[in-house]
Amino acid sequence: MGGGGTGLGAEETFQYIGEETQSAPVGIQDGLPEGGEIQQSGTVFRLMLSVFVENKAAVFAVGFLIFMIGFCWIGPLLYHSNQTNAAAAGNFVNLPPQKGFPLGTDSAGFDILGRLMYGGQISMEVGFAAALLSSLVGTTWGVIAGFFSGATDSVMMRIVDVMLSIPALYLLIAVSTIVPKTATMYILILGLLSWLVASRLMRGETLTLKTRDFVQAVRSMGGTRKRMMFRHIVPNSVGTIAVYTTFAVSDNIIALASLSFIGLGVQSPQTDWGGMLYTGSQYIFDGYWWQVFPVCIVLTAVVMSVNFIGDAMRDAFEVRLQRR
């Protein structure tokens, strides 16, 4: 029938639509350009980075933490001081800040500026390494418990509940009294006693993620449980893991300092920041302020910097979760 039509017959219409479809740009599928997932991932990463950078305190904290890492490991190469020979150091006991000793000396005669570098190596090594170990153990435990559910989940999480019911400080003190007091041993102690919170976080993430479409698709295609857990669930939980690890660093530094403050830290002539506080606190009322204030300021600044970074990372990963 005439009037208001396009003037094309049915056969001509199909031919016209076919030509229009063929002229579409190559690489367009379902409205998403080829490589669109990569572009989208890059966009989310840039958005996360912009959210992180907006937190000026966190940016400053990153710079300060980099400075402290250089101070502790590169500093001793530039500023030479005796930190191992107590007999030679005994001639310089309790000296105030002066030429040759910018921050003075302690009760054993060790140079405090060099001691800050030397002790910082152990404090930061234990803090970072124990946090990574606890994240690894906690992630593995939580993913397995959450993925298999049922009796496996009940047994594994009851073990976690029992261990969480024991005061952490008492458990640390008990273990510290029967093992060699070395940095490696404290990494193992703190790492293997602080994974409990990480396991509960990862269990919750796993219970949520294992019902998502992409995991169900892997299951329907015959993917193994190991692949579903560690190739799909864990990578999508990276935000939770990263934020937990960041806060665990400061917790472990404080835990080591607490043990050292009650005399259960690494043995002299080795030291950490907590051990320096313990030594200096015995002389603070004699007016030897330089034995306490510098290490107290450094320890507080490092812990606060790590916490600022953790807060900013949490905000940044919230953007990723909203886009996920």
C-alpha atoms as a printed R data frame, in Angstrom:
    type eleno elety resid chain resno      x       y      z
1   ATOM     1    CA   MET     A     1  0.000   0.000  0.000
2   ATOM     2    CA   GLY     A     2  1.228   3.447 -0.946
3   ATOM     3    CA   GLY     A     3  1.532   6.509  1.256
4   ATOM     4    CA   GLY     A     4  4.126   7.070  4.140
5   ATOM     5    CA   GLY     A     5  6.241   3.885  3.494
6   ATOM     6    CA   THR     A     6  9.938   3.737  2.823
7   ATOM     7    CA   GLY     A     7  9.465   2.722 -0.755
8   ATOM     8    CA   LEU     A     8 11.515  -0.497 -0.222
9   ATOM     9    CA   GLY     A     9 10.165  -3.946 -0.723
10  ATOM    10    CA   ALA     A    10 10.749  -6.725  1.842
11  ATOM    11    CA   GLU     A    11 13.671  -8.184 -0.130
12  ATOM    12    CA   GLU     A    12 15.254  -4.767 -0.620
13  ATOM    13    CA   THR     A    13 14.817  -4.013  3.114
14  ATOM    14    CA   PHE     A    14 16.756  -7.142  4.157
15  ATOM    15    CA   GLN     A    15 19.473  -6.277  1.675
16  ATOM    16    CA   TYR     A    16 19.725  -2.740  3.047
17  ATOM    17    CA   ILE     A    17 19.981  -3.919  6.677
18  ATOM    18    CA   GLY     A    18 22.610  -6.483  5.721
19  ATOM    19    CA   GLU     A    19 24.773  -3.852  4.022
20  ATOM    20    CA   GLU     A    20 24.440  -1.558  7.036
21  ATOM    21    CA   THR     A    21 25.536  -4.347  9.396
22  ATOM    22    CA   GLN     A    22 28.550  -5.199  7.259
23  ATOM    23    CA   SER     A    23 29.649  -1.569  7.269
24  ATOM    24    CA   ALA     A    24 29.882  -1.529 11.084
25  ATOM    25    CA   PRO     A    25 33.437  -0.987 12.367
26  ATOM    26    CA   VAL     A    26 35.439  -4.173 12.745
27  ATOM    27    CA   GLY     A    27 36.032  -5.147 16.357
28  ATOM    28    CA   ILE     A    28 32.683  -3.893 17.686
29  ATOM    29    CA   GLN     A    29 30.917  -6.652 19.593
30  ATOM    30    CA   ASP     A    30 27.790  -6.044 21.635
31  ATOM    31    CA   GLY     A    31 28.538  -2.336 21.750
32  ATOM    32    CA   LEU     A    32 31.997  -2.854 23.337
33  ATOM    33    CA   PRO     A    33 35.116  -1.972 21.336
34  ATOM    34    CA   GLU     A    34 37.720  -4.655 20.887
35  ATOM    35    CA   GLY     A    35 39.964  -4.611 23.935
36  ATOM    36    CA   GLY     A    36 37.195  -2.888 25.884
37  ATOM    37    CA   GLU     A    37 37.856  -4.935 29.025
38  ATOM    38    CA   ILE     A    38 41.464  -3.768 29.050
39  ATOM    39    CA   GLN     A    39 40.391  -0.178 28.531
40  ATOM    40    CA   GLN     A    40 37.817  -0.498 31.303
41  ATOM    41    CA   SER     A    41 40.392  -1.988 33.676
42  ATOM    42    CA   GLY     A    42 42.738   0.876 32.875
43  ATOM    43    CA   THR     A    43 39.969   3.381 33.563
44  ATOM    44    CA   VAL     A    44 39.176   1.790 36.934
45  ATOM    45    CA   PHE     A    45 42.873   1.776 37.866
46  ATOM    46    CA   ARG     A    46 43.200   5.452 36.986
47  ATOM    47    CA   LEU     A    47 40.090   6.210 39.019
48  ATOM    48    CA   MET     A    48 41.505   4.293 41.992
49  ATOM    49    CA   LEU     A    49 44.806   6.123 41.673
50  ATOM    50    CA   SER     A    50 43.052   9.492 41.546
51  ATOM    51    CA   VAL     A    51 41.081   8.651 44.704
52  ATOM    52    CA   PHE     A    52 44.304   7.631 46.451
53  ATOM    53    CA   VAL     A    53 46.147  10.782 45.346
54  ATOM    54    CA   GLU     A    54 43.295  12.955 46.627
55  ATOM    55    CA   ASN     A    55 44.251  11.825 50.126
56  ATOM    56    CA   LYS     A    56 47.186  14.176 50.718
57  ATOM    57    CA   ALA     A    57 48.045  12.558 54.046
58  ATOM    58    CA   ALA     A    58 48.433   9.173 52.343
59  ATOM    59    CA   VAL     A    59 50.622  10.608 49.581
60  ATOM    60    CA   PHE     A    60 52.852  12.230 52.211
61  ATOM    61    CA   ALA     A    61 52.861   8.946 54.135
62  ATOM    62    CA   VAL     A    62 54.090   7.052 51.065
63  ATOM    63    CA   GLY     A    63 56.925   9.538 50.650
64  ATOM    64    CA   PHE     A    64 57.798   9.341 54.341
65  ATOM    65    CA   LEU     A    65 57.776   5.537 54.293
66  ATOM    66    CA   ILE     A    66 60.089   5.496 51.272
67  ATOM    67    CA   PHE     A    67 62.364   7.925 53.105
68  ATOM    68    CA   MET     A    68 62.403   5.696 56.203
69  ATOM    69    CA   ILE     A    69 63.256   2.622 54.128
70  ATOM    70    CA   GLY     A    70 66.173   4.539 52.626
71  ATOM    71    CA   PHE     A    71 67.103   5.881 56.083
72  ATOM    72    CA   CYS     A    72 67.258   2.392 57.598
73  ATOM    73    CA   TRP     A    73 69.033   0.552 54.770
74  ATOM    74    CA   ILE     A    74 71.008   3.202 52.886
75  ATOM    75    CA   GLY     A    75 71.712   5.413 55.900
76  ATOM    76    CA   PRO     A    76 74.226   3.021 57.533
77  ATOM    77    CA   LEU     A    77 76.269   3.075 54.319
78  ATOM    78    CA   LEU     A    78 76.644   6.853 54.641
79  ATOM    79    CA   TYR     A    79 76.648   7.305 58.420
80  ATOM    80    CA   HIS     A    80 79.038   4.831 60.049
81  ATOM    81    CA   SER     A    81 78.592   3.989 63.723
82  ATOM    82    CA   ASN     A    82 79.404   1.126 66.059
83  ATOM    83    CA   GLN     A    83 76.290  -0.953 66.697
84  ATOM    84    CA   THR     A    84 77.767  -4.360 67.492
85  ATOM    85    CA   ASN     A    85 80.830  -3.960 69.741
86  ATOM    86    CA   ALA     A    86 79.501  -3.160 73.222
87  ATOM    87    CA   ALA     A    87 83.013  -3.108 74.723
88  ATOM    88    CA   ALA     A    88 84.172  -0.330 72.403
89  ATOM    89    CA   ALA     A    89 80.917   1.606 72.870
90  ATOM    90    CA   GLY     A    90 81.269   1.629 76.658
91  ATOM    91    CA   ASN     A    91 83.454   4.737 76.562
92  ATOM    92    CA   PHE     A    92 80.590   6.915 75.295
93  ATOM    93    CA   VAL     A    93 77.795   6.193 77.781
94  ATOM    94    CA   ASN     A    94 74.789   8.556 78.037
95  ATOM    95    CA   LEU     A    95 76.306  11.397 76.021
96  ATOM    96    CA   PRO     A    96 73.876  14.199 75.042
97  ATOM    97    CA   PRO     A    97 73.538  15.303 71.387
98  ATOM    98    CA   GLN     A    98 76.854  16.809 70.282
99  ATOM    99    CA   LYS     A    99 79.367  16.837 67.473
100 ATOM   100    CA   GLY     A   100 80.008  13.266 66.396
101 ATOM   101    CA   PHE     A   101 76.772  12.070 68.058
102 ATOM   102    CA   PRO     A   102 73.883  14.101 66.562
103 ATOM   103    CA   LEU     A   103 71.299  12.354 68.764
104 ATOM   104    CA   GLY     A   104 73.563  11.391 71.631
105 ATOM   105    CA   THR     A   105 74.313   7.896 72.936
106 ATOM   106    CA   ASP     A   106 72.412   5.394 75.066
107 ATOM   107    CA   SER     A   107 73.239   3.665 78.342
108 ATOM   108    CA   ALA     A   108 75.430   1.131 76.537
109 ATOM   109    CA   GLY     A   109 77.323   3.806 74.596
110 ATOM   110    CA   PHE     A   110 75.748   3.093 71.202
111 ATOM   111    CA   ASP     A   111 75.137   6.056 68.880
112 ATOM   112    CA   ILE     A   112 71.376   6.669 68.877
113 ATOM   113    CA   LEU     A   113 71.148   7.940 65.286
114 ATOM   114    CA   GLY     A   114 72.858   4.787 64.047
115 ATOM   115    CA   ARG     A   115 70.748   2.766 66.468
116 ATOM   116    CA   LEU     A   116 67.574   4.164 64.890
117 ATOM   117    CA   MET     A   117 68.765   2.904 61.501
118 ATOM   118    CA   TYR     A   118 69.901  -0.451 62.843
119 ATOM   119    CA   GLY     A   119 66.762  -1.027 64.918
120 ATOM   120    CA   GLY     A   120 64.517   0.189 62.120
121 ATOM   121    CA   GLN     A   121 65.760  -2.571 59.841
122 ATOM   122    CA   ILE     A   122 64.545  -5.270 62.224
123 ATOM   123    CA   SER     A   123 61.285  -3.483 63.096
124 ATOM   124    CA   MET     A   124 60.312  -2.930 59.458
125 ATOM   125    CA   GLU     A   125 61.525  -6.345 58.284
126 ATOM   126    CA   VAL     A   126 59.422  -8.067 60.920
127 ATOM   127    CA   GLY     A   127 56.441  -5.759 60.294
128 ATOM   128    CA   PHE     A   128 56.293  -6.249 56.518
129 ATOM   129    CA   ALA     A   129 57.346  -9.906 56.365
130 ATOM   130    CA   ALA     A   130 54.988 -11.030 59.144
131 ATOM   131    CA   ALA     A   131 52.110  -9.136 57.479
132 ATOM   132    CA   LEU     A   132 52.757 -10.902 54.164
133 ATOM   133    CA   LEU     A   133 52.966 -14.284 55.896
134 ATOM   134    CA   SER     A   134 49.729 -13.742 57.829
135 ATOM   135    CA   SER     A   135 47.973 -12.583 54.647
136 ATOM   136    CA   LEU     A   136 49.125 -15.690 52.773
137 ATOM   137    CA   VAL     A   137 48.049 -18.110 55.501
138 ATOM   138    CA   GLY     A   138 44.807 -16.279 56.258
139 ATOM   139    CA   THR     A   139 43.843 -15.968 52.593
140 ATOM   140    CA   THR     A   140 44.421 -19.663 51.917
141 ATOM   141    CA   TRP     A   141 42.555 -20.756 55.044
142 ATOM   142    CA   GLY     A   142 39.609 -18.419 54.481
143 ATOM   143    CA   VAL     A   143 39.201 -19.232 50.784
144 ATOM   144    CA   ILE     A   144 39.185 -22.983 51.422
145 ATOM   145    CA   ALA     A   145 36.712 -22.667 54.308
146 ATOM   146    CA   GLY     A   146 34.362 -20.377 52.390
147 ATOM   147    CA   PHE     A   147 34.516 -22.281 49.113
148 ATOM   148    CA   PHE     A   148 33.822 -25.782 50.471
149 ATOM   149    CA   SER     A   149 31.365 -24.626 53.174
150 ATOM   150    CA   GLY     A   150 29.515 -27.297 55.138
151 ATOM   151    CA   ALA     A   151 31.465 -29.414 57.624
152 ATOM   152    CA   THR     A   152 34.818 -28.175 56.291
153 ATOM   153    CA   ASP     A   153 33.848 -24.577 56.946
154 ATOM   154    CA   SER     A   154 32.484 -25.369 60.419
155 ATOM   155    CA   VAL     A   155 35.605 -27.201 61.577
156 ATOM   156    CA   MET     A   156 38.065 -24.675 60.121
157 ATOM   157    CA   MET     A   157 36.276 -21.624 61.498
158 ATOM   158    CA   ARG     A   158 35.809 -23.164 64.948
159 ATOM   159    CA   ILE     A   159 39.583 -23.521 65.088
160 ATOM   160    CA   VAL     A   160 39.830 -19.821 64.254
161 ATOM   161    CA   ASP     A   161 37.267 -18.952 66.936
162 ATOM   162    CA   VAL     A   162 39.156 -20.915 69.597
163 ATOM   163    CA   MET     A   163 42.449 -19.201 68.731
164 ATOM   164    CA   LEU     A   164 40.791 -15.776 68.693
165 ATOM   165    CA   SER     A   165 39.427 -16.405 72.195
166 ATOM   166    CA   ILE     A   166 43.004 -16.513 73.550
167 ATOM   167    CA   PRO     A   167 44.390 -13.016 74.313
168 ATOM   168    CA   ALA     A   168 46.981 -12.331 71.622
169 ATOM   169    CA   LEU     A   169 49.508 -10.658 73.926
170 ATOM   170    CA   TYR     A   170 49.493 -13.596 76.361
171 ATOM   171    CA   LEU     A   171 50.005 -16.015 73.506
172 ATOM   172    CA   LEU     A   172 52.866 -13.911 72.119
173 ATOM   173    CA   ILE     A   173 54.539 -13.747 75.528
174 ATOM   174    CA   ALA     A   174 54.189 -17.499 76.047
175 ATOM   175    CA   VAL     A   175 55.670 -18.352 72.666
176 ATOM   176    CA   SER     A   176 58.436 -15.730 72.914
177 ATOM   177    CA   THR     A   177 59.763 -17.239 76.126
178 ATOM   178    CA   ILE     A   178 60.467 -20.644 74.563
179 ATOM   179    CA   VAL     A   179 61.870 -19.800 71.120
180 ATOM   180    CA   PRO     A   180 65.145 -18.148 70.034
181 ATOM   181    CA   LYS     A   181 64.762 -14.376 70.031
182 ATOM   182    CA   THR     A   182 65.769 -13.604 66.445
183 ATOM   183    CA   ALA     A   183 64.153 -11.493 63.741
184 ATOM   184    CA   THR     A   184 63.334 -14.582 61.661
185 ATOM   185    CA   MET     A   185 61.638 -16.261 64.601
186 ATOM   186    CA   TYR     A   186 59.562 -13.157 65.331
187 ATOM   187    CA   ILE     A   187 58.434 -13.057 61.704
188 ATOM   188    CA   LEU     A   188 57.184 -16.628 62.064
189 ATOM   189    CA   ILE     A   189 55.595 -16.007 65.471
190 ATOM   190    CA   LEU     A   190 53.726 -12.843 64.485
191 ATOM   191    CA   GLY     A   191 52.842 -14.125 61.023
192 ATOM   192    CA   LEU     A   192 51.454 -17.437 62.263
193 ATOM   193    CA   LEU     A   193 49.510 -15.850 65.121
194 ATOM   194    CA   SER     A   194 47.959 -12.897 63.283
195 ATOM   195    CA   TRP     A   195 46.349 -14.624 60.276
196 ATOM   196    CA   LEU     A   196 43.040 -15.242 62.049
197 ATOM   197    CA   VAL     A   197 41.386 -11.934 61.123
198 ATOM   198    CA   ALA     A   198 42.504 -12.329 57.509
199 ATOM   199    CA   SER     A   199 40.908 -15.775 57.335
200 ATOM   200    CA   ARG     A   200 37.543 -14.445 58.518
201 ATOM   201    CA   LEU     A   201 37.647 -11.587 56.006
202 ATOM   202    CA   MET     A   202 38.526 -13.922 53.121
203 ATOM   203    CA   ARG     A   203 35.872 -16.438 54.119
204 ATOM   204    CA   GLY     A   204 33.232 -13.717 53.852
205 ATOM   205    CA   GLU     A   205 34.574 -12.577 50.482
206 ATOM   206    CA   THR     A   206 34.619 -16.153 49.195
207 ATOM   207    CA   LEU     A   207 31.035 -16.839 50.286
208 ATOM   208    CA   THR     A   208 29.961 -13.797 48.275
209 ATOM   209    CA   LEU     A   209 32.122 -14.298 45.194
210 ATOM   210    CA   LYS     A   210 31.539 -18.028 44.685
211 ATOM   211    CA   THR     A   211 27.902 -17.314 43.791
212 ATOM   212    CA   ARG     A   212 28.835 -14.734 41.147
213 ATOM   213    CA   ASP     A   213 28.218 -15.471 37.478
214 ATOM   214    CA   PHE     A   214 31.872 -15.588 36.443
215 ATOM   215    CA   VAL     A   215 32.634 -18.323 39.015
216 ATOM   216    CA   GLN     A   216 29.543 -20.281 38.029
217 ATOM   217    CA   ALA     A   217 30.609 -20.007 34.386
218 ATOM   218    CA   VAL     A   218 33.993 -21.534 35.209
219 ATOM   219    CA   ARG     A   219 32.248 -24.319 37.109
220 ATOM   220    CA   SER     A   220 29.892 -25.074 34.199
221 ATOM   221    CA   MET     A   221 32.860 -25.211 31.806
222 ATOM   222    CA   GLY     A   222 34.546 -27.870 33.916
223 ATOM   223    CA   GLY     A   223 37.063 -25.664 35.699
224 ATOM   224    CA   THR     A   224 38.759 -27.206 38.717
225 ATOM   225    CA   ARG     A   225 38.116 -26.029 42.260
226 ATOM   226    CA   LYS     A   226 41.719 -24.865 42.518
227 ATOM   227    CA   ARG     A   227 41.269 -22.712 39.420
228 ATOM   228    CA   MET     A   228 38.027 -21.212 40.706
229 ATOM   229    CA   MET     A   229 39.576 -20.378 44.085
230 ATOM   230    CA   PHE     A   230 42.990 -19.068 43.126
231 ATOM   231    CA   ARG     A   231 42.458 -17.779 39.578
232 ATOM   232    CA   HIS     A   232 39.088 -16.103 40.050
233 ATOM   233    CA   ILE     A   233 38.059 -15.647 43.704
234 ATOM   234    CA   VAL     A   234 41.433 -14.562 45.146
235 ATOM   235    CA   PRO     A   235 42.225 -11.997 42.373
236 ATOM   236    CA   ASN     A   236 38.788 -10.439 42.891
237 ATOM   237    CA   SER     A   237 39.514 -10.173 46.620
238 ATOM   238    CA   VAL     A   238 42.771  -8.276 46.144
239 ATOM   239    CA   GLY     A   239 41.318  -5.126 47.687
240 ATOM   240    CA   THR     A   240 40.456  -6.858 50.955
241 ATOM   241    CA   ILE     A   241 43.847  -8.580 51.069
242 ATOM   242    CA   ALA     A   242 45.811  -5.394 50.323
243 ATOM   243    CA   VAL     A   243 44.014  -3.296 52.927
244 ATOM   244    CA   TYR     A   244 44.355  -5.993 55.595
245 ATOM   245    CA   THR     A   245 48.072  -6.430 54.836
246 ATOM   246    CA   THR     A   246 48.680  -2.703 55.149
247 ATOM   247    CA   PHE     A   247 47.118  -2.478 58.595
248 ATOM   248    CA   ALA     A   248 48.832  -5.715 59.648
249 ATOM   249    CA   VAL     A   249 52.230  -4.067 59.046
250 ATOM   250    CA   SER     A   250 51.615  -1.425 61.723
251 ATOM   251    CA   ASP     A   251 50.072  -4.010 64.073
252 ATOM   252    CA   ASN     A   252 53.160  -6.214 63.811
253 ATOM   253    CA   ILE     A   253 55.565  -3.309 64.354
254 ATOM   254    CA   ILE     A   254 53.659  -2.371 67.508
255 ATOM   255    CA   ALA     A   255 53.491  -6.013 68.643
256 ATOM   256    CA   LEU     A   256 57.262  -6.411 68.290
257 ATOM   257    CA   ALA     A   257 57.798  -3.111 70.104
258 ATOM   258    CA   SER     A   258 55.520  -4.299 72.915
259 ATOM   259    CA   LEU     A   259 57.454  -7.539 73.320
260 ATOM   260    CA   SER     A   260 60.752  -5.668 73.281
261 ATOM   261    CA   PHE     A   261 59.463  -3.146 75.827
262 ATOM   262    CA   ILE     A   262 58.885  -5.947 78.356
263 ATOM   263    CA   GLY     A   263 62.291  -7.483 77.634
264 ATOM   264    CA   LEU     A   264 61.232 -10.229 75.201
265 ATOM   265    CA   GLY     A   265 62.585  -8.669 72.011
266 ATOM   266    CA   VAL     A   266 65.682  -9.483 69.987
267 ATOM   267    CA   GLN     A   267 68.840  -9.927 71.991
268 ATOM   268    CA   SER     A   268 71.574  -7.293 72.329
269 ATOM   269    CA   PRO     A   269 73.590  -6.063 70.489
270 ATOM   270    CA   GLN     A   270 70.674  -6.403 68.052
271 ATOM   271    CA   THR     A   271 67.744  -4.116 68.750
272 ATOM   272    CA   ASP     A   272 64.489  -2.750 67.390
273 ATOM   273    CA   TRP     A   273 62.577   0.432 68.105
274 ATOM   274    CA   GLY     A   274 60.716  -1.169 71.015
275 ATOM   275    CA   GLY     A   275 63.981  -2.303 72.550
276 ATOM   276    CA   MET     A   276 65.340   1.232 72.279
277 ATOM   277    CA   LEU     A   277 62.248   2.534 74.079
278 ATOM   278    CA   TYR     A   278 62.702  -0.059 76.810
279 ATOM   279    CA   THR     A   279 66.339   0.919 77.331
280 ATOM   280    CA   GLY     A   280 65.670   4.667 77.226
281 ATOM   281    CA   SER     A   281 62.642   4.540 79.529
282 ATOM   282    CA   GLN     A   282 64.894   3.438 82.402
283 ATOM   283    CA   TYR     A   283 66.786   6.738 82.196
284 ATOM   284    CA   ILE     A   284 64.076   9.209 81.163
285 ATOM   285    CA   PHE     A   285 63.644  10.516 84.724
286 ATOM   286    CA   ASP     A   286 67.390  11.161 84.922
287 ATOM   287    CA   GLY     A   287 67.042  13.772 82.185
288 ATOM   288    CA   TYR     A   288 68.297  11.626 79.292
289 ATOM   289    CA   TRP     A   289 65.405  12.633 77.037
290 ATOM   290    CA   TRP     A   290 67.349  11.914 73.831
291 ATOM   291    CA   GLN     A   291 67.175   8.193 74.546
292 ATOM   292    CA   VAL     A   292 63.369   8.173 74.278
293 ATOM   293    CA   PHE     A   293 62.023  11.048 72.199
294 ATOM   294    CA   PRO     A   294 63.713  10.345 68.806
295 ATOM   295    CA   VAL     A   295 62.724   6.671 68.689
296 ATOM   296    CA   CYS     A   296 59.240   7.457 69.999
297 ATOM   297    CA   ILE     A   297 58.704  10.044 67.250
298 ATOM   298    CA   VAL     A   298 60.025   7.724 64.515
299 ATOM   299    CA   LEU     A   299 57.972   4.725 65.682
300 ATOM   300    CA   THR     A   300 54.778   6.783 65.932
301 ATOM   301    CA   ALA     A   301 55.352   8.428 62.529
302 ATOM   302    CA   VAL     A   302 55.931   5.105 60.755
303 ATOM   303    CA   VAL     A   303 52.843   3.456 62.287
304 ATOM   304    CA   MET     A   304 50.662   6.482 61.473
305 ATOM   305    CA   SER     A   305 52.007   6.570 57.897
306 ATOM   306    CA   VAL     A   306 51.125   2.925 57.320
307 ATOM   307    CA   ASN     A   307 47.631   3.528 58.712
308 ATOM   308    CA   PHE     A   308 47.126   6.573 56.462
309 ATOM   309    CA   ILE     A   309 48.111   4.461 53.460
310 ATOM   310    CA   GLY     A   310 45.694   1.735 54.542
311 ATOM   311    CA   ASP     A   311 42.819   4.232 54.832
312 ATOM   312    CA   ALA     A   312 43.521   5.614 51.363
313 ATOM   313    CA   MET     A   313 43.777   2.126 49.859
314 ATOM   314    CA   ARG     A   314 40.432   1.205 51.378
315 ATOM   315    CA   ASP     A   315 38.814   4.270 49.792
316 ATOM   316    CA   ALA     A   316 40.468   3.505 46.451
317 ATOM   317    CA   PHE     A   317 39.346  -0.117 46.388
318 ATOM   318    CA   GLU     A   318 35.785   0.897 47.239
319 ATOM   319    CA   VAL     A   319 35.715   2.544 43.801
320 ATOM   320    CA   ARG     A   320 36.804  -0.760 42.235
321 ATOM   321    CA   LEU     A   321 34.140  -2.663 44.152
322 ATOM   322    CA   GLN     A   322 31.458  -0.255 42.930
323 ATOM   323    CA   ARG     A   323 32.546  -0.883 39.341
324 ATOM   324    CA   ARG     A   324 32.969  -4.659 39.788
